Amino acid sequence: MQVQILELIDGARKARGLTVIIDVFRAFTLECYLFDQGAERIYPIGSVDDALAMKREHPDYVSFGERGGAQVDGFDFGNSPAQVKGVDLTGRTCIHTTSAGTQGIVNATGATQIVTASLVNAAAVARYIRHCQPQQVSIVAMGNAGVRTAGEDVLCARYIKSILQGDPIDVQSEANALAQTDGAKFFDPAQPAFPQEDFPLCVDCDRFDFVIRVGRDSEGRLVNTKLDIR
């Protein structure tokens, strides 16, 4: 198994084989919580306009929209797992557009299959990869807005790769330490788009035993669904 770590939107475009798109702060952390709270499917949308158009067509869908960390006008929620904590999403369909994570999905056109990852389900992703036994794995750390390296995404990529290589790193201690570096924004009153309550939800490593697979619906649209991994 050949495993490469790539970064940012450019890395997503270069990804081949089984591709893992990582966004820890916060897109794919949020999606894990949405599925845990009962969501049936999530549509990852590249543009705000396309996401709003889908919401107009399907007003019963729950919409999540973020740019620059902040909730976009016209969406039901932003990109914060704390914001939706306790919301019953049983059987609901969601729409999700962000400045990094969902951009990775729509740009990974060379992948044979795509799963997403964050620290809350990284070990499950590694187990899924081992089960699939692909010849090539591309792990893409999407970073900030898909254009700047983010330590939390690189950490998640390193952790998944370390499991695949049989020598897992001590990820939880490194994740906790992000509070002093890339996660400091969650503790900065000047950045209200990043509530402090999100940080512990994002660094609760291996909380979930499922992966999020990216597929196509009957109309050919990208759609994310949950697959339990035991």
C-alpha positions in Angstrom: 0.0 0.0 0.0 1.4 3.4 -1.1 0.4 6.2 1.3 1.0 9.8 0.5 0.1 12.9 2.5 -1.0 15.9 0.4 -2.2 19.4 1.4 -4.8 22.0 0.4 -6.9 22.3 -2.7 -3.9 21.7 -4.9 -3.3 18.4 -3.0 -6.9 17.4 -3.5 -6.5 17.9 -7.3 -3.4 15.6 -7.2 -5.0 12.9 -5.1 -5.2 9.4 -6.6 -6.5 6.1 -5.4 -8.5 5.9 -2.2 -8.6 9.5 -1.0 -9.1 10.9 2.5 -10.2 14.5 2.7 -9.4 15.9 6.2 -11.0 19.0 7.8 -10.7 18.9 11.6 -11.7 22.6 12.3 -14.5 22.0 11.5 -16.3 20.6 8.4 -15.9 16.9 8.8 -16.0 17.0 12.6 -19.4 18.7 12.3 -20.5 16.1 9.8 -19.6 13.3 12.2 -21.8 14.9 14.9 -24.6 15.4 12.3 -24.6 11.7 11.4 -24.4 10.8 15.1 -27.5 12.9 15.7 -29.4 11.0 13.1 -28.8 12.7 9.7 -29.4 10.4 6.8 -27.3 12.1 4.1 -25.3 15.2 3.6 -24.8 17.0 0.3 -21.3 18.6 0.1 -21.7 21.7 -2.1 -18.8 23.8 -3.5 -20.5 27.2 -3.8 -22.8 29.2 -1.6 -25.1 29.9 -4.5 -25.5 26.3 -5.4 -26.1 25.4 -1.7 -28.8 28.1 -1.4 -30.4 26.9 -4.7 -30.7 23.4 -3.3 -32.2 24.8 -0.1 -34.8 26.7 -2.1 -35.6 23.5 -4.1 -35.8 21.4 -0.9 -36.8 23.7 2.0 -37.1 20.7 4.3 -33.3 20.1 4.0 -31.2 21.4 6.9 -28.5 23.8 5.6 -25.0 24.5 7.0 -22.9 27.3 5.4 -19.6 28.8 6.4 -17.1 31.3 4.9 -14.2 32.7 6.8 -15.4 30.7 9.8 -18.7 32.5 10.1 -22.2 31.4 9.3 -23.4 32.5 5.9 -26.7 34.4 5.6 -29.6 32.3 4.4 -28.3 29.1 6.1 -30.0 27.3 9.1 -26.6 26.8 10.8 -23.0 27.6 10.4 -20.1 25.1 10.7 -20.1 24.7 14.5 -20.7 21.3 16.2 -21.5 23.1 19.4 -24.2 25.1 17.7 -26.2 22.0 16.7 -25.5 19.9 19.8 -28.7 18.2 20.9 -30.6 19.0 17.6 -32.6 15.9 16.5 -31.7 15.3 12.8 -33.2 11.8 12.6 -33.8 10.9 9.0 -33.0 14.5 7.8 -31.0 15.4 4.7 -28.4 18.2 5.1 -26.7 20.6 2.8 -23.1 21.6 3.7 -20.8 24.2 2.1 -17.5 25.3 3.6 -14.3 27.1 2.6 -12.0 24.1 3.0 -13.5 20.6 3.5 -16.2 20.5 0.9 -13.8 22.1 -1.5 -11.5 19.1 -1.1 -14.3 16.8 -2.1 -15.3 18.6 -5.2 -11.7 19.0 -6.3 -10.6 15.4 -5.8 -11.6 14.4 -9.3 -8.8 11.9 -9.7 -9.8 9.7 -6.7 -11.1 6.2 -7.2 -13.1 6.7 -4.0 -13.4 9.4 -1.3 -13.9 9.3 2.4 -13.7 12.2 4.8 -11.8 12.3 8.1 -11.3 14.4 11.3 -9.7 13.5 14.6 -13.1 12.3 16.0 -13.1 9.3 13.6 -9.5 9.0 12.3 -8.9 5.4 13.6 -12.2 4.2 12.0 -10.9 5.7 8.7 -7.7 3.8 9.1 -9.6 0.6 9.7 -11.7 1.2 6.7 -8.6 1.7 4.5 -7.1 -1.6 5.8 -10.3 -3.4 5.0 -10.3 -2.0 1.4 -6.6 -2.8 0.9 -6.1 -0.2 -1.9 -2.8 0.0 -3.8 -2.7 3.8 -3.4 -3.9 6.1 -0.6 -3.9 9.9 -0.8 -4.5 11.6 2.6 -5.3 15.3 2.0 -5.0 17.8 4.8 -7.2 20.6 3.6 -5.9 23.4 5.8 -7.3 26.9 6.3 -9.6 27.8 3.4 -7.8 25.2 1.3 -4.8 27.5 0.8 -2.8 27.5 4.1 -1.4 24.7 6.2 -3.4 23.8 9.3 -1.6 21.9 12.1 -4.8 20.0 13.1 -5.3 18.6 9.6 -1.7 17.6 9.3 -1.8 15.9 12.7 -4.9 13.9 11.6 -3.1 12.9 8.4 0.0 11.8 10.3 -2.2 9.8 12.7 -4.0 7.9 10.0 -0.8 7.2 8.2 0.9 6.0 11.5 -1.9 3.5 12.1 -1.6 2.2 8.6 2.1 1.7 9.1 1.5 -0.1 12.4 3.1 2.5 14.7 0.3 4.9 16.0 1.4 8.2 17.4 0.1 9.6 20.7 -2.5 11.7 18.9 -4.6 12.8 21.9 -1.8 14.7 23.6 -0.9 16.4 20.4 -4.5 17.3 19.8 -4.9 18.8 23.2 -1.8 20.9 22.6 -3.5 22.5 19.6 -5.3 24.8 22.1 -2.0 26.8 22.2 -1.4 26.9 18.4 -3.9 26.3 15.6 -6.8 26.0 18.0 -6.1 29.2 19.8 -8.8 31.0 17.8 -11.4 29.1 19.8 -10.3 30.9 22.9 -10.0 34.4 21.3 -13.0 36.6 22.1 -12.2 38.6 19.0 -13.1 35.6 16.9 -16.8 34.8 17.8 -17.2 32.6 14.7 -15.1 30.0 16.6 -16.8 29.3 19.9 -14.7 27.8 22.7 -17.2 24.9 23.0 -16.2 23.7 19.6 -12.6 22.9 20.5 -13.1 19.9 22.8 -15.7 18.5 20.4 -13.1 18.7 17.6 -10.2 17.1 19.5 -12.1 14.2 21.1 -10.0 11.7 19.2 -11.7 8.5 17.9 -15.0 9.3 19.4 -16.9 7.7 16.5 -16.6 4.3 15.0 -17.9 5.2 11.5 -16.6 6.7 8.3 -18.2 9.2 5.9 -18.1 8.0 2.4 -18.6 10.2 -0.6 -20.8 8.8 -3.4 -23.4 9.9 -5.9 -27.1 10.0 -5.6 -29.6 8.9 -8.4 -29.2 12.2 -10.1 -25.4 12.1 -10.0 -24.9 14.6 -7.2 -22.1 14.1 -4.6 -23.6 12.9 -1.4 -22.0 11.8 1.9 -23.3 8.9 3.9 -22.3 7.1 7.1 -20.8 3.6 7.2 -20.2 1.9 10.6 -16.8 0.4 11.1 -16.4 -2.1 14.0 
